[in-house]
């Protein structure tokens, strides 16, 4: 489609009843509303990074295997991937903030239940799987509303995305270590109780938001859930810059991101120890924080072109492990790759949030999230057979070539390369 730099060209131009989400009053990035939203996301993300450690340690302590832990985690991921599109429809049909608050409160109950189970020593695998299903479904209901809420709480959308991405990076550094300390000095049940409290904090912060009123969506009452779902898909397909990125991104997920985690762990830990692997992961978190801060400072006129150029740097992550470099060199490469990935991520999120009309933003965000994560488990599942057939290092080196292909392909797609910065992405 031509002229995609304007969100109101093409099919969406006919929308006379709605438009972009109402902008918040001017007041800089750190307005009262954004402080509440940032606090909600930062605290919840800290809890989420504690969960894998608590779940793994807790289940292993009861004699369950790594496969059992993977089953519980897969149950959550599968529900998120399967239901996030429906969450986007609900967020557009109803009040996205209330849906997010409801999802947080349900997760307070589910994680409190897990805390009680671990504290009373009555843990069964099927119960943890059910809790994971509930959490994954709630995450699917929560996530679509994030996009439309950001544009309603800040006049500086790119700055808001950069700040929240930085908080996510810091949480990934602190959360696992905090969970380990709590387990060491208290118990797994306490970690789950703390996790429940992070969702309660998130819900209270979201309740405290004072958002501008949304324009009435006149077609909502007459439309059906199925019609809204189909409309979201049509609007997603109407934006060449969006679906082409997701299509290319699937290759990146399958060939690079999916295999990297299991294969990097298998290469680094036996050779250098778990501490070295932890250092590499910490470097990744630090890198994403650096990239997010850079995205707040460096604001390109064509954000997806700049982000695509940054993606070349992500090739360093699998390549460094595949070449068997020293740990310090791998950490440096991973740090640079994390910065590159975060710079792309902030520009991509800002483009989606500022180029899409408000009444369909949640659904379109849900489609692009689903497309982004759908291929990760496929890549993880193929990592083992591929490493057996070709060798782990060769698979990692191939995964290092793919980002170069992905970045070059994105730059070759004219709607991606030429998409301009929306006015609403700039603070005013």
Order of alpha helices (4+ residues) and beta strands (2+ residues): alpha-alpha-alpha-alpha-alpha-alpha-alpha-alpha-alpha-alpha-alpha-alpha-alpha-alpha-alpha-alpha-alpha
